[in-house]
Amino acid sequence: MSTLIHNKKATFDHEILERFEAGIELLGPEVKSIKSGHGSLDGAYVIIRGQEVYLINMHIPPYQAGNLKDYDPIRHRKLLLTKPEIERLSGLAKGLTIVPISVYNKRRKIKVEIASVKSKKKFDKRETIKKRDTDRELRRSLKYR
């Protein structure tokens, strides 16, 4: 299992409550583009319409320029989840968002890790930065001993 795309901003901007693993419906050139490390999850989120789950704003550039006619790199992509998982996601409390955390390989399939999250306030983000800096300094001091 190797991570192909990771959403670094999701863990900084949000507090992760619950994680899910979902399949994703892709075109052939999109799979090649993702496997070569291209793509971005910045600003991406998940919506539920009826009994279907869609990933919005995930940017996947074309594998080769001019390969596909009328290709939209930020089209809506369907996520593949079981019915109980969809019901669990649709029953989330108000104020929670569903965001993608990472895209990775699992055997021969490409999977997306999504999570229900709660937005952090500005002071929570400052705490995260402070904690990260102190951990970094602690590791440096232990490394030079």
Secondary structure, DSSP 8 states (H G I E B T S, - for coil): --EEEE-HHHHHHEEEEEEEEEEE---HHHHHHHHTT--B-TT-EEEEETTEEEEES-B---SSTTSSTT--TT--EEEE--HHHHHHHHT--TT-EEEEEEEEEETTEEEEEEEEEEE--HHHHHHHHHHHHHHHHHHHHHHT-
